[in-house]
């Protein structure tokens, strides 16, 4: 996402996810900026068709640093954001699933199973790798469950995909339990090997993304 303009003094760009707010008819794109994490409001006009930025929802009160990637609107109007965490600094910031009010106030951090959490320091021998964790996020039609996908394999599940081999990543279900959501089933998702380009790349990745 290139930077197009400033909205309410907030830089516009780096959009990593897009949710539709049925109650207002607005589109809500999430910026993946680690600083001043924010969601924009875009008004959709039909005749003639246009999309107009109309405001910003700053995410406030989060107890840890975010690397935001996925966004859904829960049935109660709350915002759910997936964060990859920050694994390339010491100590690390863990990945997470964060719930906010409609105006961006932090409400809750959902519990993660231990196998997804990397060590706080040192070599990543288990858990998510840097910049390749909770990215894709969607909510079920009935709103009773949502699903989050990992970009690539947990450290204990094998190496990321290369030209020679694919990888195994996971999709995780959360089910509503009263007013909360609790981790449910997990599915294996097979990633294919990367296609070999006719040049030597400096970076290569095949992953499950938003």
N, C-alpha and C positions, 0 to 999 in steps of 0.2 A: 504494500500500500504506500504509494507516494503521498507526500504531504500536499494537500490542495489549498487549505486555508485554515484560519483559526476560528473556532466556534466558542463563544463565551470565554475567550482567552485560553482555550485548550487546543493544542496542536491536533489536527485531524490527519490520521494516517495509521499505518500498521494494523489494519483491520484483520482480525483472525477468526471471527465468528459473526453470525448474523441470525437474530431471532425476530419473529413477528409478534408484535403485541396486539392481540385480538381486541383488547378493551379500547385501545386508542387508534388502531389502524396504523401505528407507526412501526418502522423498522428500527431495530436496536443493534447496531454493530459494536462489537467489543474491540478496543484497541489493545494490542499485546505489549504496549509500552510498560516496562517495569517501574517507571517513575510516574506518579500521579495517575494511577490506573483509572480508567474511565470507560463509560459506555456512551455512545452518541444516540441522539434521537433524530430520525429521518422521517419527514412527512412525505407520503406518497400522494401525488396528485394525478388525476386521470385524464383531464381534458384541458390542455394537452398533457401528455404523460411527462411527469418530472419527479425528481426526488430532491427534497429541500431539507438541508440540515436545520434543525430548529432548537437544539439544546444539548446539554451534556449531563450525564449522571455520574458524578465522581464516586468511586468506591471508597468508603471511609471506615476507619476503625479496624481494619484487618490486622490481626496480631502478628502476622509474619509477612515477609516480602513476597510478592506475587510475580509469576511469569504467566499471565493469563492467556488462555487459548480458546476454551469452549464456553458457550453461553446458552442457557435455556431459561424460559419463563415457566415456573411451576404453577399448578392450578390455583394456588392462593395469591398469585401475582408476585411472589418473591422471585428474585433473580438467583440463579445458580451458576457459578463460574468454576471452571476447572483450571488448575494452575499446575504447570510442570515443575514448579519449585526451581531453585537455583543450585545446581550441583557443582558448579565450577568455582566455588569459593569455600573458604574454611572458616567456621563450620558451615555445613550446607543448610539450605532452606528446603524442607521436605515438600513434595508435591501435595496437592490437596484439592478438596471440593468445598467451596465456600458459598454459604447462603447469605443473601442480602435482602433488605426490604426493597420495595419498588423505587425508593429514592436513594438507594445506594448505601444504606447503613448496615454494617456488618452485624449478622445475627448468630451464625453458627458455623463451625468447621466440622464436617462429617468425619466419622471415624474410618480410618483405613486399616486394612489388614497389614500385619507386620511385614509380610513378604514384599510389599510394594515400597517399603521405606528403605532408602540406602543408609549406610553408616553415616554418622554425623561428621566424621573426619576420616582421612585415609583412603585407601583403595576401595572402589565400589565392588564389593564381592557379592552383594545381593541388593535387590531393589531396583529402582529405575535408574537409567543412565542420564547424563546431562542433556537437557533440551530434547528429550525423546520420551516423555512420559504421558501424562493425561492431556490429550489434545482434543479428540473428538468427543462430542457430548450431544445426546438427544434424549427427549422425554417421550414416554409412551403415549398413545392416543388417549387412554383413560386417565393419564396423569398419576397412576398408582406406582409407576416405576420409571426409572431413567437408566440410561446406559452410557458408560464412559469407556473409551478405547485408548490403549497405549500405542504410541507411535511404533515402538519396536520392542524386542525381547527384554524382559527383566534380566539382570546379570546372571541369575541362577538358571535362566531358561536357555542360555546360549548366546552366541554372538549375533550382532545385527547382520542384515542381508548384505551380500557382496555379489560380485559377478559370478562367483563359483557356487554359491548356495543361498537359499532363502533364509527365513527366520520365523520363529514362532512368537507371536505377541498375544495379548489377552484383551477380551472385552468383559467388563464387569457390570453386573446388574445391581441396582439399589432398589429396594421395595419399600413402599410406604408402610410404616408401623406406627399407627396413631398419628401424631403430629410430626414424627421424625421419619427419616429414611435409613434403612439398615442394609448393609451389603448382603447380596444374595448369591446367585449363580455366577460362574465364570465360564467363558468359552475360549477355546483356542482359535486363533486366527492365523492362517498360514500366509506369510509374505513370500512372494516370488523372488528369485535372484534378479539382480539388476541387469537390464540389457546392456551389452558392451557397446559403447560409442566408438566412433572412428578417431578418437583422440585420447590423451591421457588426462583424466579429470583430476582436479585438486580436491574435490569433495564429492562423495557419493552416498546416497541414502535411498532406501525404499521403505516407506512406513505407512501406517494407518493414520491418516490426518483428517482434519475437520472437513 
